[in-house]
Amino acid sequence: MVAEITLADLLAWEPRLRLRREDAAAREREVTWSVTARATAPLLPALRGGEIVILPERALAEAHAESALALPALLRELAGHQIAAVVLDGAPAAPVPLPVLASALDLAELEGTINRLLTERRGELYRAGTELGRTLAGLTTAGAGVPRIVAAAGEALRLPIAVLDGQARVVAAWPGDGVTAPRATDGLVAIPLPDGASLRVGPVPPAERAWARLAAERVAVAVEAALARAARERPRGPARAAALAALIAGTAAPEAAALLPTNAGYRVALASPAVAPGELTRALAPVGTVHEAAVVGGYPAAIVETTGNGPPVLPELVKGTTAWIALSGRVRGAARVPEAGRQATYLAGLRAANHLHGAIVRFDAVEETGAYQALYPLWGTPALAEFVVGALGNLPAEDRRGTLRTTLLAFCAAGGSHVEAARQLGIHRNTLAYRLHQIAALTTLDPEDAAARLPLHLALLAATLPPAPALP
């Protein structure tokens, strides 16, 4: 494939050339070669289109003297040959039906300068395009998905690149941390793909536009093949739900993320077993597009593709007072769905054990999660386990029935009020005082001391956390 070079490319590479009158359409004309008019016949070689024709004033004067061919007639004739532009000695006296270039170079040297530059750049583009073609062919043969192809293309181009689906959602992008597609600017190279999808490269510096166009065409072929293969192989129905459940649990192969748009925003929802999949989908509909998943950890699951950043507002579940939904915070990108799944698993375990309350529990709503939100980053870590042991001492081992821990939790929640804690527990204040004395002996921290109540309270909450899954 021969790289197409436009007048805009040439002007970016050779700053000593410029258009006498700016014309966006003229800049997109293809440039093939440069030729110089001669004083003797033939005035010009056979023209095939795309040439830059250099018209020195002396040569035109001599040719005019011999053949009576005036410049206006020559320019009209050249306009019929689809040439790229003409270069004149001075500013034209009358309108010219062609793009006119001004040159800071001597016209005697201009043909050789342009042709050397075009030859060098075509060679560079050919070599770079061949290398990229080999890479893409290898990926296609190996059955690589769109994200791998886009990543390889981005590394080769060193330019932002993205594939968008028919709804303008990002399917894959490079750099990998990019969250939006390149915007439609003058520096953007865009190639349409089937079903309304598109490949976008950019913004592209003017000097790299020729390379970006050539590379984008080759990348588009590889992406189109990968999209067609993915459509054929994409799991559907129960198989898709199982694959999304594995993605939530962090046990899926990396390719499972390709089932979802790469850089959209996502939340994961886990519900109590009493919630039917259809009911879960209806409840989550206000949040965004719901992707049903199979059961995760015993809980009906779904992935919600959403645009809102803040905690979403959901309708209350209407079937039964024991039904609930645990909803993760919002993560950006399909690759981070396992992290959202971990958040939802954390909430679901706490809600199932009645440590959290309400029909809807949202990870990013501190009024619903309280101190459990602050404990989440330490969930499952040795540091948190050591803190619990250090704060509670022998209390868990000696308090086999949990009476003392229940008492301590109520006392801490009541802010150290004997009256309120005794009322909540339904015991006499003397009984409460006796139990607090026992707790102080087992923990070495006095719950009557306000400074000691905070670590005791946090340790008690940490001890109620559900078992932590492995980090995704």
C-alpha positions in Angstrom: 0.0 0.0 0.0 1.5 3.3 -1.1 1.1 6.1 1.4 -1.0 9.0 0.3 0.7 12.3 0.9 -1.4 15.5 0.9 -0.5 19.1 0.3 -1.0 19.7 4.0 1.6 17.0 4.8 4.1 18.6 2.5 3.5 22.0 4.0 4.1 20.6 7.5 7.3 18.9 6.4 8.7 21.9 4.4 8.0 25.1 6.2 9.6 27.2 3.4 6.5 26.4 1.3 3.1 28.0 2.1 -0.2 28.5 0.4 -0.7 32.1 -0.9 -4.4 31.8 0.1 -5.6 29.4 2.8 -8.0 26.8 1.5 -8.9 23.7 3.6 -10.0 21.8 0.5 -6.7 22.5 -1.3 -4.7 21.2 1.7 -6.4 17.8 1.2 -5.2 17.4 -2.4 -2.9 14.5 -3.0 0.7 15.2 -3.9 2.6 12.7 -6.1 5.6 14.5 -7.5 6.9 17.9 -8.6 7.8 19.0 -12.1 9.3 22.3 -13.5 8.1 23.9 -16.7 10.8 24.3 -19.4 11.3 27.0 -22.0 11.5 24.4 -24.8 8.9 21.9 -26.0 7.5 20.0 -24.4 6.8 22.6 -21.7 5.8 19.9 -19.2 6.0 16.1 -19.1 2.8 14.1 -19.2 0.8 14.8 -16.1 -1.0 12.0 -14.3 -2.5 14.1 -11.4 -1.2 15.2 -8.0 1.9 17.0 -9.3 3.2 20.3 -8.0 4.0 22.3 -11.1 6.7 24.9 -10.8 6.4 27.7 -13.3 9.5 29.9 -13.4 8.8 33.3 -15.0 11.7 33.1 -17.4 10.6 29.7 -18.8 7.1 30.9 -19.2 8.2 34.1 -21.0 10.3 32.1 -23.5 7.6 29.5 -24.0 5.1 32.3 -24.6 7.4 33.9 -27.2 7.7 30.6 -29.1 4.1 29.3 -28.8 2.0 32.3 -27.8 0.8 30.2 -24.8 -0.2 32.8 -22.2 -0.1 32.0 -18.5 -3.9 32.2 -17.9 -4.5 29.6 -20.7 -1.8 27.4 -19.3 -3.3 27.5 -15.8 -6.7 26.6 -17.2 -5.2 23.7 -19.0 -3.4 22.6 -15.8 -6.6 22.8 -13.8 -8.0 20.0 -16.0 -5.2 17.6 -15.1 -6.0 17.4 -11.3 -2.6 18.7 -10.3 -2.0 19.5 -6.6 -0.7 23.1 -6.9 1.4 25.5 -8.9 4.4 27.6 -7.8 4.8 31.0 -9.4 7.7 33.5 -9.3 5.5 36.2 -7.9 2.0 36.9 -6.8 -0.5 36.2 -9.7 -2.1 39.2 -11.2 -5.4 37.5 -11.7 -7.4 34.8 -9.9 -5.9 31.3 -10.5 -8.1 28.2 -10.7 -5.6 26.2 -8.7 -3.9 26.3 -5.3 -0.8 28.6 -5.5 2.3 28.0 -3.4 4.8 30.6 -2.4 8.4 29.4 -1.9 11.3 30.8 0.1 13.5 28.5 -2.0 15.0 29.3 -5.3 12.7 27.8 -8.0 15.7 26.2 -9.7 16.2 24.0 -6.5 12.6 23.5 -5.6 11.8 20.5 -7.8 14.7 18.5 -6.4 14.1 19.5 -2.9 10.4 18.5 -3.0 11.1 15.2 -4.8 13.8 14.2 -2.4 11.6 15.0 0.6 8.7 13.0 -0.9 11.0 10.0 -1.7 12.4 10.0 1.8 9.0 10.2 3.5 7.5 7.6 1.3 10.3 5.3 2.2 9.9 6.0 6.0 6.1 5.4 5.7 6.6 2.2 3.8 9.0 0.8 6.3 6.9 1.8 9.3 3.7 0.6 7.7 5.2 -2.8 6.8 6.4 -3.3 10.4 2.9 -2.3 11.7 1.3 -4.7 9.2 3.4 -7.6 10.4 2.4 -6.9 14.0 -1.3 -6.6 13.2 -1.1 -9.8 11.0 0.4 -11.7 13.9 -2.3 -10.4 16.3 -5.0 -11.3 13.9 -3.6 -14.8 13.4 -3.4 -15.3 17.2 -7.1 -14.2 17.5 -6.3 -11.1 19.5 -9.3 -9.0 20.7 -9.8 -5.3 19.9 -8.1 -4.1 23.2 -4.8 -5.9 22.3 -4.9 -4.6 18.7 -5.6 -1.0 19.8 -2.8 -1.2 22.5 -0.3 -2.5 19.9 -1.4 0.2 17.4 -1.1 2.9 20.0 2.4 1.8 21.0 3.4 1.9 17.3 1.8 5.2 16.5 2.5 6.9 19.9 -0.8 8.7 19.4 -4.2 8.4 21.2 -6.4 5.8 19.5 -9.8 4.5 20.3 -12.5 2.2 18.9 -16.1 3.4 19.4 -19.2 1.3 19.0 -22.4 2.4 17.3 -23.5 4.3 20.4 -20.2 6.3 20.5 -19.1 4.3 23.6 -15.4 3.4 23.9 -14.8 -0.2 23.2 -11.0 0.1 23.5 -8.5 2.9 23.9 -4.8 3.7 24.1 -3.3 4.9 26.4 -5.0 2.4 28.6 -5.9 5.0 31.3 -7.8 7.0 28.7 -11.4 7.4 29.6 -12.7 9.3 26.6 -12.3 8.9 22.9 -10.3 11.4 20.9 -12.5 14.4 20.1 -13.6 15.3 16.6 -11.1 18.1 15.8 -9.1 19.1 12.8 -6.3 16.8 14.0 -8.4 13.7 14.2 -8.2 10.8 11.8 -11.5 8.8 11.8 -12.4 5.7 9.9 -15.9 4.2 9.9 -16.3 0.5 10.8 -19.4 -1.8 10.4 -22.6 -1.2 12.4 -21.8 2.4 13.1 -18.6 1.8 14.9 -15.5 3.9 14.2 -11.8 4.0 14.7 -10.4 7.4 15.8 -6.7 8.4 16.0 -5.7 11.8 17.4 -5.3 14.5 17.9 -2.5 14.2 15.4 0.3 16.7 14.9 0.3 18.0 11.3 3.7 16.4 10.5 2.4 13.0 11.5 -0.9 13.0 9.6 0.3 10.9 6.7 1.6 8.2 9.0 -1.6 8.3 11.1 -3.8 7.9 8.0 -1.8 5.0 6.7 -1.6 3.3 10.1 -5.3 3.9 10.8 -6.3 2.2 7.6 -4.3 -0.9 8.5 -5.5 -0.9 12.1 -9.1 -0.6 10.9 -8.8 -3.8 8.9 -7.5 -5.7 11.9 -10.1 -4.2 14.3 -12.9 -5.0 11.8 -11.7 -8.6 11.7 -11.5 -8.8 15.6 -15.0 -7.3 15.9 -16.5 -9.8 13.5 -14.7 -12.7 15.3 -15.9 -11.4 18.7 -19.5 -11.1 17.5 -19.3 -14.8 16.3 -17.7 -16.0 19.6 -19.5 -13.7 22.1 -21.4 -15.8 24.7 -25.1 -15.2 24.9 -27.9 -15.9 27.4 -26.8 -18.0 30.3 -23.2 -18.3 29.0 -22.9 -14.5 29.0 -24.4 -14.2 32.5 -21.9 -16.8 33.8 -19.0 -14.9 32.1 -20.1 -11.6 33.7 -20.4 -13.3 37.1 -16.9 -14.6 36.8 -15.8 -11.0 35.8 -17.5 -9.7 39.0 -15.8 -12.3 41.1 -12.4 -11.6 39.6 -12.0 -15.1 38.3 -12.6 -14.5 34.6 -10.0 -14.4 31.9 -9.0 -10.9 30.8 -10.9 -11.3 27.6 -14.2 -11.3 29.6 -14.0 -7.5 30.0 -14.5 -7.3 26.2 -18.2 -8.2 26.8 -18.6 -4.6 28.0 -17.6 -1.3 26.6 -14.0 -0.7 27.8 -14.2 2.8 29.3 -17.8 3.2 30.5 -18.7 3.7 34.1 -19.9 0.6 36.0 -21.5 -0.4 39.3 -22.0 -4.0 40.5 -25.2 -5.0 42.4 -25.7 -8.0 44.5 -29.1 -8.8 46.0 -30.6 -11.0 48.6 -31.7 -14.4 47.3 -35.3 -13.3 47.7 -34.9 -10.8 44.8 -35.6 -12.4 41.4 -33.4 -11.4 38.4 -36.2 -9.6 36.7 -37.0 -7.6 39.8 -33.3 -6.7 40.2 -33.2 -5.5 36.6 -36.3 -3.3 37.1 -34.9 -1.8 40.3 -31.6 -1.0 38.7 -33.0 0.5 35.5 -32.9 4.1 36.8 -29.1 3.8 37.3 -28.3 2.8 33.7 -28.1 -0.1 31.3 -28.3 -3.4 33.3 -26.3 -6.4 32.3 -27.6 -9.5 34.1 -25.1 -11.8 35.6 -25.3 -15.2 37.2 -25.3 -15.7 40.9 -22.1 -14.5 42.7 -21.4 -15.9 46.2 -25.0 -16.9 46.6 -26.3 -13.5 45.6 -28.2 -12.6 42.3 -25.9 -10.2 40.5 -25.9 -7.6 37.8 -23.5 -5.0 36.3 -24.9 -1.6 35.6 -23.4 0.6 32.9 -24.0 4.1 34.2 -23.0 7.8 33.6 -23.8 9.3 37.0 -20.9 9.8 39.4 -22.8 10.3 42.7 -24.7 7.6 44.7 -27.8 6.8 42.5 -31.3 7.1 43.7 -33.2 3.8 43.6 -36.8 2.9 44.2 -37.5 0.8 47.3 -38.0 -2.9 46.7 -41.6 -3.7 47.1 -41.6 -7.5 47.6 -41.0 -8.3 51.2 -39.2 -6.4 53.9 -36.2 -8.7 53.9 -35.2 -8.1 50.3 -32.2 -5.8 49.7 -29.7 -4.7 47.1 -26.0 -4.0 47.8 -24.6 -1.5 45.2 -21.0 -0.8 44.7 -19.4 2.5 44.0 -18.8 3.6 40.4 -15.6 2.4 38.7 -14.3 3.5 35.3 -13.7 0.8 32.7 -14.7 -2.8 32.3 -11.3 -3.9 33.6 -12.2 -2.5 37.1 -15.5 -4.4 37.4 -13.8 -6.9 39.7 -13.1 -4.1 42.1 -16.7 -3.0 42.0 -17.6 -6.6 42.6 -15.5 -6.7 45.7 -17.2 -3.6 47.1 -20.6 -5.2 46.4 -19.5 -8.4 48.1 -18.4 -6.5 51.1 -21.7 -4.7 51.5 -23.7 -7.9 50.7 -21.9 -9.8 53.5 -22.6 -7.0 56.0 -26.2 -6.6 54.9 -26.9 -10.3 55.1 -25.6 -10.4 58.7 -27.8 -7.3 59.5 -24.8 -5.1 60.3 -26.1 -2.7 57.7 -29.8 -1.9 57.3 -32.2 -0.7 54.5 -33.5 -2.2 51.3 -30.8 -0.4 49.3 -27.2 -0.1 50.6 -24.9 2.0 48.5 -21.1 1.8 48.9 -20.5 5.5 48.2 -23.3 6.7 50.6 -21.5 7.1 54.0 -24.9 7.7 55.7 -25.7 4.1 54.8 -22.3 2.4 55.3 -20.9 4.5 58.3 -17.6 3.4 59.6 -17.7 0.3 57.5 -16.7 2.5 54.5 -13.5 3.6 56.2 -12.7 0.0 57.1 -13.1 -1.3 53.5 -9.5 -0.5 52.3 -8.2 -2.6 55.2 -10.6 -5.5 54.6 -8.7 -8.8 54.6 -5.3 -7.2 55.4 -3.0 -8.5 58.1 -2.8 -5.0 59.5 -6.5 -4.9 60.3 -6.4 -8.4 61.8 -3.5 -7.3 64.0 -5.4 -4.2 65.1 -8.4 -6.3 66.1 -6.3 -8.6 68.2 -4.4 -5.7 69.8 -7.6 -3.8 70.7 -9.9 -6.7 71.8 -7.2 -8.8 73.5 -8.7 -12.0 75.1 -12.3 -10.8 74.7 -13.3 -12.9 71.7 -11.8 -16.1 73.2 -13.4 -15.6 76.7 -16.7 -14.2 75.4 -17.9 -17.4 73.7 -21.6 -16.4 73.7 -20.9 -12.9 72.5 -22.7 -11.2 75.4 -19.8 -8.9 76.3 -19.1 -7.9 72.7 -22.8 -7.1 72.2 -22.7 -5.0 75.4 -19.5 -3.2 74.4 -20.9 -2.5 70.9 -24.1 -1.0 72.3 -22.1 1.1 74.9 -19.9 2.5 72.2 -22.8 3.2 69.9 -24.5 5.0 72.8 -21.5 7.3 73.1 -20.6 6.0 76.6 -24.1 6.6 78.0 -25.0 4.0 80.7 -28.6 5.0 80.6 -29.0 4.6 76.8 -26.9 1.5 76.5 -28.8 -0.3 79.4 -32.1 0.7 77.8 -31.1 -0.7 74.3 -29.8 -3.9 75.9 -32.8 -4.3 78.2 -30.6 -4.7 81.3 -30.1 -3.0 84.6 -27.3 -0.4 84.8 -25.6 -2.3 87.5 -25.4 -5.3 85.1 -24.0 -3.0 82.5 -21.3 -1.7 84.9 -20.3 -5.3 85.8 -20.0 -6.3 82.2 -17.9 -3.2 81.4 -15.6 -4.1 84.3 -15.1 -7.6 82.8 -14.5 -6.1 79.3 -11.8 -3.8 80.7 -10.0 -6.7 82.3 -10.0 -8.8 79.1 -9.0 -6.0 76.7 -6.7 -3.9 78.9 -8.7 -0.9 77.5 -11.2 0.7 79.7 -14.5 1.4 77.8 -15.3 4.1 80.3 -12.4 6.0 78.9 -13.6 8.1 75.9 -10.2 7.8 74.2 -10.4 4.0 74.4 -13.9 3.6 73.1 -12.9 4.6 69.5 -10.4 1.8 68.9 -12.7 -0.7 70.7 -15.6 0.3 68.5 -13.6 0.1 65.3 -12.1 -3.3 66.4 -15.6 -4.6 67.1 -16.9 -3.5 63.7 -13.8 -5.0 62.0 -14.4 -8.3 63.7 -17.9 -8.5 62.1 -16.6 -8.1 58.5 -17.4 -11.0 56.2 -14.5 -13.2 55.0 -12.5 -11.3 52.3 -12.1 -12.8 48.8 -8.7 -12.6 47.2 -7.9 -9.3 45.7 -8.7 -9.2 42.0 
